[in-house]
Amino acid sequence: MIIDRYIARSILSGSAIALFVFAALFTFINFIRQLDHIGTKDFGLVEAIAFVLLSLPDNLYLLAPSIILLGGLIAMGAMASNSELIVMRASGISVGRIVGSVLQTGLVLAVLVGLAGEFIVPQATSNAKALRAAAMDDQVLVGGEHGLWARDGNRYFNIQTVMPDMQLHNIKVYELDEDRKLKHTVSAEHAFFKDGRWQLKEVRHSDISEAGVDSYQNASEEWPSLIKKDLFEVLRLEPEDMSMASLVRYSSYLEANNLDATAYRLAFWVKLFTPLTCLVMLLIAVPLVFSTTARSGGTGQQVILGLLLGILFFVFNQAINHLGVVYGLMPVLSASIPLLVVTAINLFLIRRIR
């Protein structure tokens, strides 16, 4: 229907404007933060810009509900200021019909946010950390979609995933001889740092010579060196930076070893509820722009209101999540409380529209 397409186009345009504003703001702030690091070994201006751009998806995803709320207020506020919403109501279009149109667009945005959180954010964040580590530490060679590459003499290490708590997954080691020819390979399912040494699990060796390849396996091994311990501060992924699939795997691993997985379970539920939260936050724009203040205030007031509400929700959401961890609430409860509160407020405000 024409009204659906018009509202969708307006909301998508408003969300694009809000996204650009937040992207420009975070790009500037993060670049200023990197100025102190420029000049450290190979970390120059180009590396700083690349790091800032790769870090941007994580920043925007964290504030996605606030960004979509602001975009909705910009779009709906402009329609209210131009009396378009009044004309719609006078033409017999109900509030429920307008809410339905907004809901359709919100579902599209929610899906996009969910896909970004699962596929784009973890990879971009990992690439950003690996890029900066590669420029600021001689041991790190390159990082990205093929994992982290590091060197120790004639050994080259490829690590697909660097997890918190000194955990490595899918490790491969390539050892060269004096003629730079491959003579030995090692692969391990995972490794962790304990008592000053690396503990490798499910290890497979292959000796390569002109006679052929000789392979053997060990259930576990101890290595004195793998990658530098202090690199974890710049390479490890925080729970909120991980995909839901990775969070499930790592939480299961922690629980199987009688370790605390609360932070990772919480991060999983937060990621699961974030698209729904974006949808509910967008719907808040409808009752707000139908108020007398919104109709008379213009788009500028909607921008200010959106920023304030976005900041308030972000602080509230973070506070509830952290308090839930401190007081031992179930992760699903800590993650859902902000969504339930916003949904209740939204339903109350929509019912008050006349």
N, C-alpha and C positions, 0 to 999 in steps of 0.2 A: 504494500500500500504506500501511497505517496507520503503520508504523514510519518510512516515508519522510516522511510529512507531519509526524509528531511531531518528528523530528530537524530537518526544514526549519524548522518553526515555532520551535524552540528556538534554532537558529543565527541566524535572522533577528531574533529578539528580542534575543539577545546582541549581534549586530552593531549593532542600533539603539541599545542602551545604550552601546556603545563609541563609536559615532558621536556621540551626544549629549555624552559626556564630552569627547571631543576638540574638538567644536564649541564647547562652553562655554569650554574652556581657550583655544583660539585667539581666540575672540571677546573674551575678557577681555584677553589679551596684546596683541592688535592695537589694541583701544580705548585701552589705556594708551599705546601708541606714538603715537596720533593726538592725545593731549591737548596736546602742544606745538604742534600746527598749528591747533588751534581758536582762532578769532579772527583768523586770517590772511585778510584781505579777506572774502569771502563764505563761507569754510569754517567753519561753526558746528557745533553739537552734532548736528543732524539730518544734515548732510553727513558728519560723522565716523562716525555709526552706519551710514549707507547704504554708505559706503566699506568699513567693516569687514565688513558682511554680504555685499557683492558680492565681497570678497576671500576669503571663507570657502571657497567651492568649490575654489579653487586649493590652499589649505592642506590641506583634507581629501583631495583627490586625491593630493597628494604623499605622504601617509601612509596611503593606502588599504590597501596590504598589511598594515601594522601594525595598522590599525583592524580589519580582518577577522580577523586572527589573534587579537586580543584578544577580539573578539566570539565566535569559535569556542571559545576557552578558557573564557570565561564560561559559554557554553551547555553545552559538554561537561563542564566542571568541575562545574557544578551537577548534571548527570545522574550523574556519577561519585560525588559526595558523597551523593546520594540512593540510591545503589546501583542505579540504573536500568540502567547499562551491565552490571553483574554479572547482573541479571535477564535482560537481553537475551541475554547469552552462555549463561546457564543454560537459556534457552528454545531454544537451538540456532541462534541468529543468529550467524554468523561475523563475524570482524573485517573480512573483505573485504566482507561485506554492509553493515556499518556505514560503512566507507570509501566504498562506492558511494553510500549515502544522503547522506553529507557532500559527496561529489563533485557530486551533482545540484544541491544548494543552492549550492555554490561556483560552478558554471557560471552560475547566475542572477546571483549577485553580480558575477562577472567581467564579464558582459555589461553590467550596469548601470554598473560602473566604466568600461568602455570607452566607452560612450555618453556618460557624463558628461565624460570627458576629451576627447572629440571635439567635443561640441556645447555643453555647459554651461560648462565651465571657461574656454575661450578668450573666449566672449562676456561672461561675468561679469567676468573680469579686465580686458578692454578697457573695459567699462562703468565699472568701479571707477576705473581710471586717468583716463578721460575726465571722470568726475564730479568727482574731486579737482582736476584741472587746470582745469575750468570754474569751480570755486569759488575757486581760488587765482590765476588769471591772467585778466586782462580780455579777452585776445584770444580765448580759447576760449569758445564759446557753449554748446554741448551736445555730448554724445557718447553713443553707444549703438548700437542695431541699425542705424541709418541712418548710421553713421560719425561722424567728428569734424567739427564745424562751427566755423569760425574767421572772424574779420572783420579787414579791413585797409581802413579808410576806407569807400568805397562798394563794396568788393569783399567777397563772401562765399565762403568756400572750404568745400567738402565733400570730405573725404578718407575713403574707405572703410576703408583699412588703413594703419596706421603700423608699419613694419617696422624692425628694427634697422639700424644702419649708415646712418642718415639716408635711409631708403628709404620712399617713399610710393607707394601703388597706387590706381588708380581715382580720379583727382582731377577735381573739377568746380568751376568758378569762375563766379560770377554777379555781374555788374557793373551797378549801378543808376545812373540819371542823377539830376539835381538834384531831379526830381519823384518820386523813389523808384520809377521805372518801370524794368523790365528792358530794358537796351539791348545787352548783350553777354554771351555765354556762352563758356566755354572748357572743354574736356574733354581729359584726358591719361591715357594708359595707366599711366604711372608717372613718378616724378621722384626725383632724388637730389641731394644737396648736394655741390658741388665748387668749390674755388677761390673760396669766398665767394659763390657764386651757385647758384640752383636750376636744374638741367638737366631739362627736361621732354621726354618722348618720346611720339611718336604724338599730336600735338596737333591738335585740331579747334576752329576758331573759328566762331561764328555771330553776325553783326551783325543786331540786331532793330530794325526801324523800321516806320513806318506803311506803307511801300511793300512790306514783306515781310521775309523772312529771307535773308541772304546768307552762305553758308558757304564756308570754305576750310580746308585742312589743311597742316601742316608736320611734317616728320619729327622735328625737334627744335627746342627754343627755350631761351633763357637768361632767367631771371627774377631780379631782385635780391631779391625777397621773396616768401614764400609763407606759411609759418608760422614762428614764432620757433624758432631753432635749439635754445635751451635747453629747450624743451618736450619734446624727445625723451627726456630723462631720466625724465619722469613718464608719457609716453604710449606709448613703444615696448614691444612685446611681446617678452619673452624667449623663447628657443627652447622651454623647457619649458611656456610658457603658450599655445603655438600648437597648432592642430589638426594632425592628421597630413596632411590634404590641403594645408594651408598650408605645412607643413614640406617636403613633396615639391616644391611649386611653387617655394618660395624656394631650396631646395637646388639644384634644376635651374638656376635663374637664376644663382646664384653660380658653379656649375661651368661654365656656358656662358660666363661672363665671366672664367674662370681665377682665381676667388676661392676661399678656403678655406670649405668647407661642412661641415667635420667636426662642429662643435657642433650643427648642424641635423640632420645624418644621425643623430647619436647620440640627439638628442631624439626623432626619429621612431621609432627602434628601442626606446627606453625606453618610449614610449607604446604601442607594439605589444605589448611583453612585459609591461606592467604588469597587465593583466587575468589573464594566465597566472600571474604572480607572486602575485596575490591568491589564486588558486585553490590554489596549492601551499602558501602560508602558512597557509591555512585547514586544509589536511590535516594540518599539523604538530600541530594540536590533538588529533588522534586518538591517536597514540602517547604524547603527553605525559600525557593524562588516564588512560591505561591503566596508567601506572607506579604503583608503590606509593606514592611520595611524593604524586602527584596525588590518589589515592584517599583519602588520610588528611589532606590539607592543607586541604580546603574551598575555597570559591569565592574567598575573599580571596587565597589563595596563587596561584590561577590569574590573577587580575587583575595581581598584582605580576609574575608570570612573563611574562605577555603584554606588559606595559609594557617590561620589560627586553629581551625578545627583539625587540620592535618597534623599540625605539631602536637595538639592536645591528644589526639588519638595515638600518635607514635609514642609519646611519653607514657600514656596509660597502658598501651600494649606491652611496652618494654618492662614497665613496673610490675604488671601482673605476671608476666613470664618469669621474671627474676624472683619475685616473692613466692611463686609457686615452687621453684627449685629450693628456696631457703626453707619453706615450711613443709616440704614434702608432699605437695599436692600431686595428684595423678597428672602426668604430662598432657593427656588429652583434655583434662579439665582446665589446666593453666592456659592452654592454647585456645580453647573455645570460649572462655569467659569474655574477652574483648568482642568477639564476634556476636555472642548472645546479647551483650549489653547494647551494642550498636543496632542490632536487629530490633530489639525491644523499643529503643528510642525511635527508630525509623517508623515502625508500625504505629506508634503513638502519634507521631507528627503527621503521618499520612491520613490517619483517621480524623485529624482536626482540620483538614483542608475542606473549605466550603466551596 
